[in-house]
């Protein structure tokens, strides 16, 4: 089996930077000794996903610094980019913060905002935030060294959560509004995506848009080669543009109509 390195490790090896990959760090005395020997001014933690032990938090003089993909205290947790899009946010951003014992609860150091485009998905927004965040982390390090960066405590009363995604989050509930379903489809890319069922088989939805149409929630409307499904608000529907039946290739709505013969009044879900 071929083994590929992460972009971070690949860059480190090319630049001649030592790489250590301990399986665990909490009670890893060898790793602790190596870090203490380095005498780092700061430790940067990005995308780690586990609790940092107290000994590591207390080690560097400038702290353990995290780059988070939201404007904290909004969207604390494992999937901030995905949930921001899924919840219909128009603006998000990145935050540099000091890590403490909580879940994304440490003091804020710097933040930058970024607009979320109407067609953005987690796959298109994530790389732009990463570029913005890397520059912000460099700026933060400089600000901490010069004393210009000031830590600000988070307002816990304004906090929202962005929990780790589950497969079930991608299931389309047509009691939701068409806009909310469209936002969730964009946010949950590439996984868990958006899916429902048609005649007992899973139907994945890859592209869709909100349209003005009055159709009962979960009911199909086939009209002029277009495939629409009613949603919970009653005033709008979701037009399915690209779908994929279980075990089959992706196809346009027209291909689906010609191949599977859905009729107006059929149900999804």
C-alpha positions in Angstrom: 0.0 0.0 0.0 1.3 3.4 -1.0 1.7 5.9 1.9 1.4 9.6 1.2 2.5 12.4 3.5 0.3 15.3 4.5 1.2 18.7 2.9 2.6 19.9 6.2 5.0 16.9 6.5 5.9 17.1 2.9 6.9 20.7 3.2 8.8 20.1 6.4 10.9 17.3 4.8 11.6 19.5 1.8 12.8 22.3 4.0 14.9 20.0 6.2 12.7 20.5 9.3 12.6 17.6 11.8 9.3 15.8 11.9 8.0 13.8 14.9 4.7 11.9 14.8 3.9 10.5 18.3 0.9 8.3 18.5 -0.1 10.1 21.8 1.3 13.1 23.7 -0.5 13.2 27.1 1.8 10.8 28.9 4.6 10.6 26.3 7.6 11.6 28.4 10.1 11.1 25.5 8.1 13.6 23.3 7.8 16.0 26.3 11.5 15.9 26.8 12.1 16.7 23.1 9.8 19.6 23.2 11.3 21.0 26.4 14.8 20.7 24.8 13.7 22.8 21.8 12.8 25.7 24.1 10.2 27.0 21.6 8.7 30.4 22.1 5.3 29.2 20.8 3.6 26.0 19.7 1.2 26.2 16.8 -1.7 23.7 16.8 -3.9 23.4 13.7 -6.4 20.7 12.9 -5.2 18.4 15.8 -8.6 17.4 17.1 -7.5 16.2 20.6 -7.1 17.8 24.0 -3.7 19.4 24.5 -2.3 18.3 27.9 -1.6 20.9 30.6 2.2 20.4 30.5 2.2 21.3 26.8 -0.1 24.3 27.3 2.2 25.7 30.0 5.5 25.0 28.1 6.1 27.9 25.7 6.3 31.5 26.9 3.9 32.8 24.2 1.5 29.9 24.6 0.0 27.2 22.4 -1.6 29.0 19.5 -4.5 27.7 17.4 -5.9 28.8 14.1 -9.7 28.3 14.0 -11.9 28.5 11.0 -14.6 30.8 12.4 -15.1 34.1 14.1 -15.0 32.8 17.7 -16.9 32.4 19.9 -19.2 31.4 16.9 -18.8 27.8 15.8 -16.6 26.3 18.4 -15.9 22.6 17.5 -14.7 20.3 14.8 -16.6 21.5 11.7 -16.8 25.4 11.8 -16.5 25.9 8.0 -19.2 23.3 7.2 -21.7 24.5 9.8 -21.3 28.2 8.9 -22.3 27.5 5.3 -25.0 25.0 6.4 -26.6 27.6 8.7 -26.8 30.2 6.0 -24.1 32.6 7.3 -22.9 35.3 4.8 -19.7 36.1 6.7 -17.2 33.9 8.4 -13.5 34.2 9.0 -10.5 32.9 11.0 -9.3 33.4 14.5 -6.0 33.0 16.2 -6.3 32.1 19.9 -4.4 30.8 22.8 -5.3 27.2 23.7 -6.6 26.5 27.1 -8.2 23.4 28.7 -11.6 23.9 27.1 -13.0 23.3 23.5 -12.0 26.4 21.5 -12.5 28.6 24.6 -9.1 30.3 24.9 -8.5 34.0 24.6 -8.8 35.6 21.1 -5.6 37.2 19.7 -6.6 38.3 16.1 -9.4 37.8 13.7 -10.1 38.4 10.0 -13.5 38.2 8.2 -14.3 36.7 4.8 -17.5 36.8 2.9 -19.3 33.5 2.0 -20.3 33.5 -1.6 -23.8 32.2 -2.7 -22.1 29.3 -4.5 -19.4 28.5 -1.9 -19.1 25.0 -0.6 -16.9 23.8 2.3 -14.5 22.7 -0.4 -14.2 26.1 -2.0 -14.2 28.2 1.1 -11.8 26.1 3.2 -8.7 26.7 1.1 -9.3 30.5 1.0 -9.7 30.5 4.8 -6.5 28.5 5.1 -4.5 31.1 3.1 -6.0 33.9 5.1 -5.3 32.1 8.3 -1.7 31.3 7.6 -1.0 35.0 7.0 -2.9 35.9 10.2 -0.8 33.4 12.2 2.4 35.0 11.0 1.0 38.4 12.0 -0.1 37.1 15.4 3.4 35.7 16.1 4.9 39.1 15.3 2.3 40.9 17.4 3.0 38.6 20.4 6.7 39.1 20.1 6.4 42.9 19.9 3.7 43.1 22.6 1.2 44.7 20.2 -1.2 41.6 20.2 -3.6 41.7 23.0 -5.5 38.6 24.2 -9.3 39.1 24.7 -11.5 36.7 26.6 -14.3 35.1 24.7 -17.9 35.9 25.5 -19.3 32.5 26.3 -22.8 33.8 26.1 -22.4 34.3 22.4 -20.9 30.9 21.7 -22.3 28.4 19.2 -21.2 24.9 18.5 -20.0 23.2 15.3 -20.0 19.5 16.2 -18.2 16.8 14.2 -20.3 15.8 11.2 -22.3 12.6 11.2 -23.6 10.7 8.2 -27.2 11.5 9.3 -26.5 15.2 8.9 -26.7 14.8 5.2 -30.2 13.3 5.2 -32.5 15.8 3.5 -35.6 16.6 5.6 -38.1 18.3 3.3 -39.9 19.8 6.3 -36.9 22.3 6.2 -37.0 25.3 3.9 -35.6 25.1 0.4 -32.9 27.6 1.3 -31.9 25.7 4.4 -31.6 22.5 2.4 -29.5 24.3 -0.2 -27.2 25.7 2.4 -26.7 22.3 4.0 -26.0 20.7 0.7 -23.2 23.3 0.1 -21.9 23.1 3.6 -21.7 19.3 3.9 -19.3 18.8 0.9 -17.6 16.5 0.3 -19.1 14.5 3.2 -21.7 13.6 4.3 -23.2 15.4 1.3 -27.0 15.5 0.8 -29.1 12.4 0.2 -32.7 11.2 0.3 -34.4 8.1 -1.1 -36.5 7.4 -4.2 -38.5 4.2 -4.5 -36.6 2.6 -1.7 -33.1 3.4 -3.0 -30.7 6.2 -1.9 -30.6 9.2 -4.1 -27.7 11.6 -3.6 -28.1 15.2 -4.5 -24.9 16.9 -5.8 -26.3 20.2 -7.1 -29.6 22.0 -6.5 -31.1 25.5 -6.4 -34.0 27.3 -4.7 -36.9 28.1 -7.1 -40.3 29.6 -6.7 -42.8 26.8 -6.8 -45.7 25.6 -4.6 -45.3 21.9 -4.1 -46.2 19.8 -1.0 -43.2 19.0 1.2 -41.3 16.0 -0.1 -43.4 15.7 -3.3 -41.8 15.7 -6.7 -42.8 18.1 -9.5 -41.6 17.2 -13.0 -42.1 20.1 -15.4 -40.4 20.6 -18.8 -37.4 18.5 -18.1 -37.0 20.0 -14.7 -37.1 18.1 -11.4 -38.3 19.9 -8.3 -39.2 18.8 -4.8 -41.4 20.7 -2.3 -40.1 22.0 1.0 -41.4 23.0 4.3 -42.0 26.8 3.7 -44.6 26.0 1.0 -43.6 29.0 -1.1 -40.4 27.7 -2.6 -39.0 24.4 -3.8 -35.6 22.8 -4.4 -34.8 22.1 -8.0 -32.5 19.1 -8.3 -29.8 19.7 -10.9 -27.4 16.8 -10.5 -28.2 13.6 -8.7 -26.9 10.0 -8.3 -28.9 6.9 -7.7 -27.5 4.3 -5.4 -24.8 2.3 -7.2 -25.0 4.5 -10.4 -23.1 7.4 -11.9 -23.9 11.1 -11.4 -26.4 12.4 -13.8 -28.3 15.5 -14.7 -31.9 15.9 -13.7 -33.0 15.3 -17.3 -31.1 12.1 -17.5 -32.7 11.0 -14.2 -36.2 11.9 -15.5 -35.6 9.9 -18.7 -34.0 7.0 -17.0 -36.1 6.5 -13.9 -39.4 8.1 -15.0 -40.4 10.0 -11.8 -43.9 11.5 -12.0 -45.3 14.6 -10.4 -46.7 13.5 -7.1 -44.1 10.9 -6.4 -42.4 11.3 -3.0 -38.8 11.6 -1.9 -37.5 10.5 1.5 
